[in-house]
Amino acid sequence: MKTPDLVLVPALVGLGAAQAHEVAMAARVVAVDPDPDTPPTLTGTVVAQRPEPGNRIPAGDAVTVWIEDADGGGGGGGGGVPQPESPSPKDPAGVK
């Protein structure tokens, strides 16, 4: 079995949506909205992406981008911007 051709995930956060799609294609990945049932968002600015830049993924794989309009309105086909996972709070010792 052939090993997949791995490519570097580009940094897309801060780019305009249309430019992010172009940069992704040049890096041999595809920038996609969180909701696959919507057409690509081509206006606004990328505010988050997954996987993070610098990771290596198979060529042709998707990089999910969250896009906001310039006025701060939501974009990107739905779904909130991913937040880092925080650890669960621990119960103090002896509390029942």
LOKE-318091 format. One line per 5 residues: for each residue x, y, z of N, C-alpha, C, O, CB. Coordinates in Angstrom, 3 decimals. Glycine has a CB too. Example, Ala and Ser with C-alpha at 12.3 -4.5 7.8 and 13.67 -1.06 7.14 Angstrom:
2
13.190:-5.690:7.800:12.300:-4.500:7.800:13.200:-3.300:7.800:14.236:-3.319:8.465:11.308:-4.473:9.046 ~ 12.850:-2.250:7.080:13.670:-1.060:7.140:12.900:0.030:7.870:13.409:1.138:8.039:14.084:-0.598:5.725
***
This chain:
96
0.853:-1.185:0.000:0.000:0.000:0.000:0.893:1.240:0.000:1.873:1.312:0.741:-0.967:0.003:1.233 ~ 0.547:2.195:-0.824:1.339:3.409:-0.950:1.062:4.357:0.216:-0.088:4.539:0.616:1.045:4.103:-2.286 ~ 2.117:4.955:0.753:1.983:5.940:1.818:1.423:7.224:1.223:1.866:7.654:0.158:3.348:6.200:2.522 ~ 0.435:7.857:1.909:-0.129:9.089:1.353:0.911:10.206:1.322:1.799:10.274:2.172:-1.351:9.532:2.167 ~ 0.780:11.076:0.327:1.646:12.233:0.188:1.221:13.262:1.224:0.142:13.843:1.108:1.585:12.822:-1.257
2.062:13.501:2.245:1.719:14.445:3.306:2.159:15.851:2.912:3.235:16.054:2.349:2.372:14.027:4.645 ~ 1.285:16.825:3.228:1.577:18.227:2.948:1.419:19.031:4.233:0.757:18.593:5.174:0.648:18.781:1.828 ~ 2.025:20.193:4.262:1.990:21.069:5.424:0.719:21.909:5.398:0.394:22.510:4.374:3.240:21.975:5.467 ~ -0.005:21.957:6.521:-1.206:22.784:6.628:-0.771:24.243:6.692:0.034:24.602:7.552:-2.063:22.392:7.885 ~ -1.286:25.096:5.798:-0.897:26.506:5.806:-1.623:27.286:6.902:-2.655:26.840:7.405:-1.180:27.136:4.444
-1.092:28.434:7.266:-1.736:29.342:8.215:-2.784:30.142:7.447:-2.446:30.913:6.548:-0.686:30.293:8.914 ~ -4.044:29.960:7.797:-5.138:30.630:7.100:-5.813:31.706:7.945:-6.497:32.573:7.401:-6.161:29.616:6.670 ~ -5.631:31.665:9.270:-6.261:32.635:10.158:-5.736:34.032:9.829:-4.533:34.243:9.680:-5.994:32.279:11.650 ~ -6.657:34.966:9.720:-6.309:36.349:9.409:-6.424:36.671:7.927:-6.434:37.844:7.553:-4.914:36.639:9.875 ~ -6.510:35.663:7.085:-6.654:35.890:5.652:-8.122:36.121:5.299:-9.023:35.659:5.999:-6.088:34.698:4.853
-8.342:36.838:4.212:-9.686:36.940:3.672:-10.121:35.562:3.204:-9.284:34.729:2.857:-9.753:37.972:2.513 ~ -11.414:35.318:3.192:-11.931:33.992:2.860:-11.482:33.520:1.484:-11.024:32.387:1.336:-13.439:33.994:2.927 ~ -11.609:34.381:0.475:-11.224:33.978:-0.877:-9.729:33.683:-0.956:-9.314:32.719:-1.600:-11.599:35.070:-1.886 ~ -8.924:34.515:-0.298:-7.478:34.288:-0.299:-7.139:32.992:0.435:-6.247:32.259:0.006:-6.742:35.477:0.350 ~ -7.837:32.699:1.534:-7.594:31.462:2.287:-7.856:30.240:1.409:-7.111:29.262:1.468:-8.484:31.411:3.550
-8.914:30.293:0.595:-9.202:29.177:-0.309:-8.071:29.007:-1.325:-7.688:27.882:-1.643:-10.548:29.401:-1.037 ~ -7.539:30.118:-1.834:-6.438:30.059:-2.805:-5.165:29.512:-2.163:-4.482:28.674:-2.750:-6.169:31.454:-3.398 ~ -4.846:29.988:-0.955:-3.643:29.530:-0.254:-3.762:28.038:0.052:-2.796:27.291:-0.100:-3.422:30.339:1.056 ~ -4.938:27.612:0.480:-5.156:26.190:0.770:-4.933:25.348:-0.487:-4.252:24.324:-0.438:-6.585:25.960:1.322 ~ -5.503:25.775:-1.601:-5.343:25.019:-2.851:-3.877:24.956:-3.263:-3.411:23.915:-3.726:-6.180:25.652:-3.978
-3.147:26.054:-3.100:-1.724:26.070:-3.445:-0.938:25.103:-2.559:0.080:24.556:-2.984:-1.154:27.495:-3.309 ~ -1.415:24.889:-1.317:-0.762:23.968:-0.388:-1.262:22.529:-0.576:-0.835:21.619:0.134:-1.001:24.422:1.057 ~ -2.175:22.335:-1.545:-2.723:21.021:-1.876:-3.661:20.462:-0.809:-3.730:19.252:-0.592:-1.603:20.054:-2.102 ~ -4.395:21.388:-0.136:-5.475:21.018:0.775:-6.706:21.825:0.366:-6.621:22.707:-0.490:-5.083:21.280:2.287 ~ -7.845:21.521:0.980:-9.082:22.209:0.640:-9.649:22.879:1.880:-9.900:22.216:2.886:-10.108:21.230:0.031
-9.854:24.203:1.815:-10.492:24.922:2.916:-11.995:24.717:2.810:-12.587:24.964:1.760:-10.128:26.445:2.894 ~ -12.614:24.264:3.901:-14.051:23.991:3.911:-14.704:24.652:5.111:-14.074:24.872:6.145:-14.319:22.476:3.926 ~ -15.990:24.966:4.946:-16.784:25.507:6.043:-17.132:24.387:7.013:-17.109:23.216:6.634:-18.069:26.193:5.513 ~ -17.457:24.728:8.266:-17.830:23.696:9.236:-19.065:22.907:8.816:-19.185:21.729:9.151:-18.072:24.325:10.585 ~ -19.987:23.538:8.087:-21.191:22.860:7.621:-20.986:22.456:6.169:-21.001:23.314:5.287:-22.450:23.769:7.777
-20.794:21.173:5.902:-20.509:20.738:4.535:-21.678:20.915:3.569:-21.501:20.780:2.359:-20.102:19.303:4.547 ~ -22.874:21.217:4.088:-24.044:21.376:3.238:-24.207:22.794:2.694:-25.156:23.071:1.961:-25.273:20.990:3.999 ~ -23.292:23.690:3.047:-23.368:25.065:2.551:-22.256:25.297:1.540:-21.214:24.645:1.593:-23.270:26.086:3.716 ~ -22.482:26.231:0.616:-21.408:26.560:-0.333:-20.268:27.259:0.392:-20.483:27.815:1.470:-21.941:27.454:-1.484 ~ -19.059:27.248:-0.167:-17.933:27.912:0.491:-18.209:29.389:0.739:-18.766:30.077:-0.117:-16.673:27.759:-0.344
-17.817:29.871:1.913:-17.935:31.287:2.239:-16.751:32.000:1.614:-15.603:31.622:1.846:-17.990:31.524:3.787 ~ -17.025:33.036:0.815:-15.953:33.715:0.092:-15.751:35.159:0.530:-14.940:35.873:-0.060:-16.236:33.678:-1.377 ~ -16.480:35.604:1.564:-16.278:36.947:2.099:-16.046:36.840:3.592:-16.477:35.875:4.223:-17.490:37.872:1.791 ~ -15.371:37.819:4.155:-15.062:37.813:5.573:-13.632:37.370:5.807:-12.859:37.207:4.863:-16.024:36.910:6.327 ~ -13.288:37.176:7.061:-11.926:36.847:7.473:-11.915:35.537:8.249:-12.801:35.283:9.066:-11.323:37.983:8.326
-10.920:34.718:7.993:-10.768:33.456:8.721:-10.348:33.781:10.152:-9.354:34.471:10.376:-9.720:32.512:8.023 ~ -11.121:33.271:11.123:-10.827:33.524:12.536:-10.331:32.281:13.269:-9.799:32.381:14.374:-12.059:34.059:13.229 ~ -10.504:31.118:12.661:-10.018:29.868:13.269:-9.916:28.817:12.182:-10.569:28.906:11.142:-10.962:29.383:14.426 ~ -9.087:27.823:12.442:-8.951:26.712:11.507:-8.603:25.457:12.272:-8.048:25.505:13.370:-7.883:27.009:10.435 ~ -8.944:24.326:11.664:-8.580:23.032:12.219:-8.342:22.082:11.068:-9.223:22.003:10.212:-9.677:22.490:13.177
-7.263:21.361:10.957:-6.137:21.322:11.892:-5.325:22.614:11.872:-5.426:23.433:10.959:-5.233:20.146:11.568 ~ -4.527:22.755:12.908:-3.690:23.937:13.085:-2.595:23.989:12.022:-2.197:22.958:11.481:-3.069:23.948:14.489 ~ -2.110:25.202:11.727:-1.002:25.327:10.775:0.225:24.570:11.258:0.478:24.469:12.459:-0.652:26.800:10.552 ~ 0.974:24.044:10.314:2.204:23.329:10.637:2.037:21.829:10.742:3.021:21.090:10.688:2.754:23.840:11.909 ~ 0.788:21.361:10.892:0.549:19.917:10.899:0.727:19.372:9.493:0.601:20.109:8.515:-0.869:19.586:11.437
1.015:18.103:9.394:1.092:17.442:8.092:-0.122:16.535:7.944:-0.432:15.726:8.818:2.423:16.629:7.941 ~ -0.803:16.697:6.803:-1.982:15.892:6.508:-1.881:15.385:5.073:-1.109:15.926:4.281:-3.292:16.713:6.720 ~ -2.645:14.359:4.729:-2.601:13.875:3.344:-3.041:14.955:2.351:-3.987:15.699:2.611:-3.489:12.636:3.190 ~ -2.357:15.031:1.234:-2.725:15.977:0.176:-4.184:15.751:-0.202:-4.633:14.611:-0.319:-1.798:15.818:-1.072 ~ -4.917:16.837:-0.391:-6.325:16.765:-0.755:-7.270:16.747:0.425:-8.481:16.864:0.240:-6.561:15.565:-1.576
-6.747:16.602:1.647:-7.618:16.595:2.827:-8.183:17.986:3.090:-7.701:18.980:2.547:-6.849:16.093:4.062 ~ -9.209:18.040:3.931:-9.894:19.286:4.261:-9.260:19.970:5.460:-8.799:19.322:6.400:-11.365:19.024:4.535 ~ -9.247:21.295:5.402:-8.923:22.142:6.544:-10.185:22.950:6.802:-10.601:23.740:5.955:-7.646:23.074:6.277 ~ -10.800:22.757:7.972:-12.026:23.476:8.298:-11.669:24.890:8.730:-10.779:25.089:9.556:-12.829:22.742:9.409 ~ -12.378:25.884:8.159:-12.141:27.285:8.503:-13.432:27.916:9.004:-14.510:27.661:8.467:-11.590:28.067:7.287
-13.312:28.735:10.029:-14.429:29.508:10.557:-14.202:30.944:10.120:-13.118:31.495:10.313:-14.548:29.385:12.130 ~ -15.219:31.545:9.533:-15.092:32.860:8.912:-16.099:33.818:9.531:-17.262:33.470:9.733:-15.296:32.770:7.383 ~ -15.632:35.047:9.832:-16.496:36.114:10.333:-16.540:37.225:9.315:-15.549:37.516:8.646:-16.005:36.644:11.699 ~ -17.714:37.852:9.203:-17.843:39.034:8.367:-17.054:40.167:8.999:-16.747:40.128:10.191:-19.329:39.430:8.179 ~ -16.729:41.169:8.210:-15.972:42.322:8.714:-16.696:43.024:9.845:-16.048:43.620:10.706:-15.705:43.309:7.592
-18.038:42.971:9.872:-18.803:43.631:10.929:-18.938:42.768:12.177:-19.635:43.144:13.119:-20.176:43.999:10.419 ~ -18.269:41.602:12.191:-18.310:40.727:13.361:-19.429:39.712:13.312:-19.555:38.878:14.209:-18.444:41.542:14.598 ~ -20.248:39.777:12.265:-21.331:38.810:12.130:-20.780:37.439:11.816:-19.682:37.308:11.275:-22.312:39.243:11.046 ~ -21.524:36.444:12.149:-21.079:35.081:11.905:-21.067:34.756:10.429:-21.833:35.328:9.653:-21.959:34.101:12.639 ~ -20.234:33.876:10.055:-20.170:33.393:8.693:-19.637:31.986:8.738:-19.572:31.389:9.812:-19.293:34.305:7.798
-19.264:31.453:7.636:-18.620:30.159:7.636:-19.564:28.994:7.684:-19.149:27.882:8.011:-17.706:30.072:8.759 ~ -20.824:29.208:7.370:-21.724:28.078:7.231:-22.218:27.481:8.523:-22.639:26.324:8.538:-21.070:27.041:6.466 ~ -22.183:28.220:9.597:-22.745:27.717:10.840:-21.692:27.090:11.725:-20.548:26.886:11.320:-23.829:26.718:10.555 ~ -22.095:26.796:12.912:-21.163:26.215:13.879:-20.315:27.298:14.491:-19.822:28.177:13.785:-20.274:25.156:13.222 ~ -20.142:27.249:15.771:-19.338:28.250:16.442:-17.864:28.030:16.214:-17.437:26.969:15.759:-19.631:28.255:17.910
-17.098:29.043:16.534:-15.654:28.937:16.447:-15.199:27.961:17.514:-15.644:28.054:18.658:-14.963:30.326:16.614 ~ -14.324:27.025:17.168:-13.917:26.032:18.167:-13.165:26.684:19.322:-12.342:27.578:19.124:-13.045:24.950:17.521 ~ -13.458:26.229:20.496:-12.768:26.718:21.687:-11.867:25.608:22.211:-12.204:24.428:22.111:-13.784:27.180:22.784 ~ -10.724:25.986:22.768:-9.857:24.947:23.325:-10.580:24.224:24.451:-11.343:24.822:25.211:-8.525:25.552:23.835 ~ -10.325:22.935:24.540:-10.948:22.160:25.609:-10.302:22.536:26.930:-9.080:22.624:27.040:-10.821:20.636:25.348
-11.155:22.758:27.941:-10.629:23.067:29.258:-10.824:21.861:30.152:-11.774:21.096:29.986:-11.311:24.317:29.856 ~ -9.922:21.699:31.098:-10.069:20.544:31.988:-11.313:20.683:32.845:-11.746:21.793:33.155:-8.831:20.385:32.878 ~ -11.881:19.553:33.225:-13.049:19.558:34.097:-12.629:20.011:35.487:-11.540:19.671:35.948:-13.713:18.158:34.151 ~ -13.492:20.781:36.163:-13.145:21.192:37.529:-13.097:19.967:38.438:-13.887:19.034:38.291:-14.166:22.234:38.072 ~ -12.183:19.988:39.352:-12.020:18.878:40.282:-12.761:19.196:41.578:-12.790:20.341:42.029:-10.514:18.601:40.558
-13.358:18.163:42.168:-14.025:18.347:43.463:-12.962:18.485:44.546:-11.977:17.746:44.565:-14.991:17.153:43.780 ~ -13.175:19.443:45.448:-12.210:19.547:46.566:-12.232:18.274:47.393:-13.256:17.599:47.490:-12.530:20.772:47.468 ~ -11.116:17.962:47.974:-10.994:16.742:48.773:-12.001:16.769:49.919:-12.167:17.789:50.589:-9.553:16.585:49.321 ~ -12.664:15.651:50.133:-13.579:15.514:51.241:-14.994:15.984:50.956:-15.870:15.803:51.802:-13.053:16.248:52.387 ~ -15.258:16.585:49.788:-16.609:17.046:49.485:-17.394:15.882:48.905:-16.888:15.147:48.057:-16.591:18.256:48.500
-18.627:15.714:49.360:-19.471:14.621:48.861:-20.662:15.164:48.152:-21.491:14.397:47.662:-19.917:13.710:49.987
***
